[in-house]
């Protein structure tokens, strides 16, 4: 009942308000804007801004500024054509700009001259290319290993182009990746044979060093003034010391006088093997393939791995106890 009576009381009031609003005269929009304009004459003594646009009679007509000729300013004041410096290379903002420029140049040469005739790999000139460490040092940039492998593949492909057809730009680009010292041009100095018919060979293994004089004889072997059986107690060390003579069936044709020092018996025996092999090659260079198959030409670079902090040995960890 209260809600209905309240609704009935509001309705006549709203009707009266609507009649009052309809009876008043509204001003047009232009007159309303005219009344809103501010003029200094209406408010004396105050600084007012007028919304009127356009020049007054006292100010006269406004003359626009002449158009600015930018080309004339460039030549007159020698201004740059760009607001900021534009890098010449697209790799300027990369991590390795110098290497990327070289790589893009090689890739462009590979796509341009990739169809030229090539020669077999066995007939190409052997060149030692720069390693990853050399490139990082020369460019001063952290070159990735994967990028280096890709670059080296393109270099080897361009190097196989026939020398008579290879462009000069490709040759100049490849010359930057060549090492200063060509390892393939290094020829080992041959071991001489003295007036007594002796050849001196030097061998190393771990901490041991051996110097062996090999001369033609009946097969006598002396190590530090002792016979082979007296100096090396283990049979394996005795056989290892003269393995180069056994592999080539020269055990009864040469005498050996050796001086060994440092390390243990195993290291000394293997060092003596390399020393005898080098001296034997001085007498008979044709035995090199047989000695290489026997494994007595190349030095064994393996050494004992150093002990690490927190480990019992190089890699062995301490015993784990649960409680």
C-alpha positions as CSV (number, residue, x, y, z in Angstrom):
1,X,0.0,0.0,0.0
2,X,2.8,2.4,0.9
3,X,4.7,1.7,-2.4
4,X,1.6,2.3,-4.5
5,X,0.7,5.6,-2.7
6,X,4.2,6.9,-3.1
7,X,4.2,6.1,-6.9
8,X,0.9,7.9,-7.2
9,X,2.3,11.0,-5.4
10,X,5.4,11.2,-7.7
11,X,3.5,11.0,-10.9
12,X,1.7,14.4,-10.6
13,X,4.9,16.1,-9.5
14,X,6.9,14.9,-12.6
15,X,4.1,16.0,-14.9
16,X,4.3,19.5,-13.4
17,X,8.0,19.7,-14.0
18,X,7.6,18.7,-17.6
19,X,5.0,21.4,-18.2
20,X,7.3,24.0,-16.7
21,X,10.2,23.0,-19.0
22,X,8.1,22.9,-22.1
23,X,6.8,26.4,-21.3
24,X,10.2,28.0,-21.2
25,X,11.9,29.2,-24.4
26,X,15.3,27.7,-25.3
27,X,18.0,29.8,-26.9
28,X,19.4,28.7,-30.2
29,X,22.9,27.1,-30.2
30,X,24.5,30.1,-31.9
31,X,23.2,32.5,-29.2
32,X,24.5,30.1,-26.5
33,X,28.0,30.1,-28.0
34,X,27.9,33.9,-28.4
35,X,27.1,34.2,-24.7
36,X,30.0,31.9,-23.8
37,X,32.6,34.0,-25.7
38,X,34.9,35.9,-23.4
39,X,35.8,39.5,-24.2
40,X,38.1,41.9,-22.2
41,X,35.4,44.6,-22.4
42,X,32.9,42.5,-20.5
43,X,35.3,41.9,-17.6
44,X,37.4,45.1,-17.1
45,X,40.5,44.9,-15.0
46,X,41.1,41.2,-15.7
47,X,43.3,39.3,-18.2
48,X,40.9,37.3,-20.3
49,X,41.5,35.2,-23.4
50,X,39.0,35.4,-26.2
51,X,37.9,32.3,-28.1
52,X,37.5,34.4,-31.3
53,X,39.8,33.4,-34.1
54,X,41.2,35.6,-36.8
55,X,43.0,38.9,-36.9
56,X,41.5,42.1,-35.7
57,X,41.4,45.4,-37.6
58,X,44.3,46.8,-35.7
59,X,46.6,43.8,-36.2
60,X,46.0,43.7,-40.0
61,X,46.4,40.6,-42.1
62,X,48.8,37.8,-41.1
63,X,51.5,36.8,-43.6
64,X,52.7,33.2,-43.7
65,X,56.4,32.3,-43.4
66,X,58.1,31.3,-46.6
67,X,58.6,27.6,-47.3
68,X,61.9,26.1,-46.0
69,X,64.1,24.6,-48.7
70,X,65.8,21.7,-46.9
71,X,68.1,20.8,-49.9
72,X,69.5,24.3,-49.8
73,X,70.1,24.0,-46.1
74,X,71.9,20.7,-46.6
75,X,74.3,22.3,-49.1
76,X,74.7,25.5,-47.2
77,X,75.4,24.2,-43.7
78,X,76.6,20.7,-44.9
79,X,74.0,18.9,-42.8
80,X,73.7,15.1,-42.8
81,X,70.8,13.7,-44.9
82,X,69.8,11.4,-42.0
83,X,68.8,12.4,-38.5
84,X,71.0,9.7,-37.1
85,X,74.1,7.8,-38.2
86,X,73.2,4.7,-40.3
87,X,75.7,1.8,-40.0
88,X,77.3,0.6,-43.2
89,X,77.2,-3.0,-42.3
90,X,73.9,-4.9,-41.5
91,X,75.8,-6.9,-38.9
92,X,76.7,-3.7,-36.9
93,X,74.2,-4.5,-34.1
94,X,75.1,-8.2,-33.9
95,X,77.3,-9.9,-31.4
96,X,80.1,-10.7,-34.0
97,X,79.9,-8.1,-36.7
98,X,83.3,-8.6,-38.3
99,X,82.9,-12.4,-38.5
100,X,79.3,-12.1,-39.8
101,X,80.5,-9.7,-42.6
102,X,83.2,-12.2,-43.6
103,X,80.7,-15.1,-43.5
104,X,78.1,-13.3,-45.6
105,X,80.8,-12.5,-48.2
106,X,81.9,-16.1,-48.4
107,X,78.3,-17.3,-48.7
108,X,77.7,-14.8,-51.5
109,X,80.8,-16.1,-53.3
110,X,79.7,-19.7,-52.8
111,X,76.3,-18.9,-54.4
112,X,77.9,-16.9,-57.2
113,X,80.8,-19.1,-58.1
114,X,79.6,-22.5,-56.8
115,X,79.0,-23.9,-60.3
116,X,82.6,-23.5,-61.4
117,X,84.6,-26.6,-62.1
118,X,86.4,-28.1,-59.0
119,X,89.4,-30.4,-58.6
120,X,89.6,-33.4,-56.3
121,X,90.5,-32.9,-52.7
122,X,93.7,-34.9,-53.1
123,X,95.0,-32.5,-55.8
124,X,94.3,-29.3,-53.9
125,X,97.0,-27.4,-52.2
126,X,97.2,-28.3,-48.5
127,X,96.6,-25.1,-46.5
128,X,96.3,-24.9,-42.7
129,X,93.2,-22.8,-42.0
130,X,92.8,-20.7,-38.8
131,X,91.4,-22.5,-35.8
132,X,88.5,-21.3,-33.7
133,X,90.9,-19.8,-31.2
134,X,92.8,-18.0,-33.9
135,X,89.6,-16.5,-35.3
136,X,88.5,-15.3,-31.9
137,X,91.8,-13.7,-31.3
138,X,92.1,-12.0,-34.7
139,X,88.6,-10.7,-34.8
140,X,88.3,-10.1,-31.1
141,X,84.8,-11.5,-31.0
142,X,83.2,-14.6,-29.3
143,X,82.7,-16.7,-32.4
144,X,80.5,-19.8,-31.9
145,X,81.9,-23.2,-32.7
146,X,78.8,-24.0,-34.9
147,X,79.3,-20.8,-36.9
148,X,83.0,-21.6,-37.3
149,X,82.2,-25.1,-38.7
150,X,79.7,-23.6,-41.3
151,X,82.3,-21.0,-42.3
152,X,85.1,-23.6,-42.7
153,X,82.8,-25.8,-44.9
154,X,82.3,-22.9,-47.3
155,X,86.0,-22.1,-47.2
156,X,87.0,-25.6,-48.2
157,X,84.4,-25.7,-50.9
158,X,85.7,-22.4,-52.5
159,X,89.3,-23.7,-52.2
160,X,88.4,-26.6,-54.5
161,X,87.6,-24.4,-57.4
162,X,90.0,-24.8,-60.3
163,X,93.0,-22.5,-59.8
164,X,92.8,-21.2,-63.4
165,X,89.1,-20.3,-63.0
166,X,89.1,-19.1,-59.4
167,X,88.3,-15.3,-59.2
168,X,90.7,-12.9,-57.5
169,X,88.0,-11.8,-55.0
170,X,87.6,-15.4,-53.8
171,X,91.4,-15.8,-53.4
172,X,91.6,-12.6,-51.4
173,X,88.7,-13.6,-49.2
174,X,90.3,-17.0,-48.5
175,X,93.7,-15.5,-47.7
176,X,92.3,-13.9,-44.6
177,X,91.5,-17.3,-43.1
178,X,94.9,-18.8,-43.7
179,X,97.3,-19.3,-40.8
180,X,100.5,-17.4,-40.8
181,X,102.6,-20.5,-40.4
182,X,101.7,-23.4,-42.8
183,X,102.2,-26.6,-40.8
184,X,102.1,-28.7,-44.0
185,X,105.2,-27.0,-45.4
186,X,107.3,-27.9,-42.3
187,X,109.5,-30.8,-43.1
188,X,111.2,-32.6,-40.2
189,X,114.9,-32.5,-40.2
190,X,116.4,-35.9,-41.0
191,X,118.4,-37.6,-38.3
192,X,122.0,-37.7,-39.4
193,X,124.4,-40.7,-39.1
194,X,127.8,-39.8,-37.6
195,X,131.2,-41.1,-38.7
196,X,130.9,-44.1,-36.5
197,X,127.6,-45.2,-38.1
198,X,125.5,-44.3,-35.2
199,X,122.0,-42.7,-35.4
200,X,120.7,-40.8,-32.3
201,X,117.0,-41.0,-31.5
202,X,115.1,-39.2,-28.7
203,X,111.8,-40.4,-27.3
204,X,109.5,-39.3,-24.4
205,X,106.7,-40.9,-22.5
206,X,105.0,-39.3,-19.5
207,X,107.9,-38.1,-17.3
208,X,110.5,-40.3,-18.9
209,X,113.1,-39.4,-21.5
210,X,115.2,-41.8,-23.5
211,X,118.2,-41.2,-25.9
212,X,119.2,-44.2,-28.0
213,X,122.2,-44.8,-30.3
214,X,121.5,-47.4,-32.9
215,X,124.4,-48.9,-34.9
216,X,124.7,-52.0,-37.1
217,X,125.7,-55.0,-35.0
218,X,124.6,-58.4,-33.6
219,X,121.6,-57.4,-31.5
220,X,123.2,-56.2,-28.1
221,X,121.1,-53.8,-26.1
222,X,122.5,-51.8,-23.1
223,X,120.3,-49.5,-21.0
224,X,122.2,-47.2,-18.6
225,X,125.2,-49.6,-18.8
226,X,123.1,-52.7,-17.9
227,X,121.7,-55.4,-20.1
228,X,118.0,-55.3,-21.0
229,X,117.1,-58.2,-18.6
230,X,119.0,-56.6,-15.7
231,X,117.5,-53.2,-16.1
232,X,113.8,-54.1,-16.7
233,X,112.5,-56.7,-14.3
234,X,109.1,-57.1,-16.1
235,X,109.0,-59.1,-19.3
236,X,106.4,-56.7,-20.7
237,X,108.8,-53.8,-20.3
238,X,111.6,-55.7,-22.0
239,X,109.5,-56.5,-25.0
240,X,108.1,-53.0,-25.2
241,X,111.6,-51.4,-25.2
242,X,112.7,-53.2,-28.3
243,X,109.3,-53.6,-30.0
244,X,110.4,-51.5,-33.0
245,X,113.2,-54.0,-33.8
246,X,110.8,-57.0,-33.3
247,X,108.1,-55.5,-35.6
248,X,110.6,-55.0,-38.4
249,X,112.5,-58.2,-37.8
250,X,115.8,-56.3,-37.2
251,X,116.5,-57.6,-33.6
252,X,119.7,-59.3,-34.7
253,X,121.0,-56.6,-37.1
254,X,121.5,-53.5,-34.8
255,X,123.1,-52.8,-31.5
256,X,121.5,-50.3,-29.1
257,X,123.1,-48.2,-26.4
258,X,120.5,-46.2,-24.5
259,X,120.4,-43.6,-21.7
260,X,117.0,-43.3,-19.9
261,X,116.0,-41.1,-17.0
262,X,112.8,-39.9,-15.2
263,X,109.5,-41.6,-14.5
264,X,109.1,-45.3,-13.9
265,X,110.0,-48.5,-15.7
266,X,106.9,-48.5,-17.9
267,X,107.4,-44.9,-19.0
268,X,111.1,-45.5,-19.6
269,X,110.4,-48.6,-21.7
270,X,107.9,-46.9,-23.9
271,X,110.1,-43.8,-24.3
272,X,112.9,-46.1,-25.4
273,X,110.6,-47.7,-28.0
274,X,110.1,-44.3,-29.7
275,X,113.8,-43.4,-29.5
276,X,114.9,-46.7,-31.2
277,X,112.2,-46.3,-33.8
278,X,113.4,-42.8,-34.8
279,X,117.1,-44.0,-35.0
280,X,116.1,-47.0,-37.0
281,X,114.4,-44.8,-39.6
282,X,117.6,-42.9,-40.1
283,X,119.2,-46.2,-41.2
284,X,116.3,-47.5,-43.2
285,X,113.6,-44.9,-44.1
286,X,111.6,-47.5,-46.0
287,X,110.6,-49.1,-42.7
288,X,108.3,-46.2,-41.8
289,X,105.0,-47.9,-43.0
290,X,105.8,-51.0,-40.9
291,X,106.8,-48.9,-37.9
292,X,103.6,-46.8,-38.2
293,X,101.5,-50.0,-38.2
294,X,103.3,-51.1,-35.1
295,X,102.5,-47.8,-33.4
296,X,106.1,-46.8,-32.7
297,X,106.3,-43.6,-34.8
298,X,104.0,-41.3,-32.9
299,X,104.5,-40.2,-29.4
300,X,101.9,-41.2,-26.9
301,X,100.6,-38.0,-25.3
302,X,98.6,-39.6,-22.5
303,X,99.6,-38.5,-19.0
304,X,98.3,-39.1,-15.5
305,X,95.3,-36.9,-14.8
306,X,95.9,-34.5,-11.9
307,X,94.1,-34.9,-8.6
308,X,91.1,-32.7,-8.0
309,X,90.0,-30.8,-5.0
310,X,87.5,-32.7,-3.0
311,X,88.4,-36.0,-4.7
312,X,90.5,-38.9,-3.5
313,X,92.2,-39.1,-6.9
314,X,91.6,-37.5,-10.3
315,X,87.9,-38.6,-10.4
316,X,87.4,-41.0,-7.5
317,X,85.1,-39.6,-4.9
318,X,85.3,-40.1,-1.1
319,X,83.5,-43.1,0.4
320,X,79.9,-42.3,1.0
321,X,78.6,-43.2,4.5
322,X,74.9,-43.1,5.2
323,X,75.3,-42.7,8.9
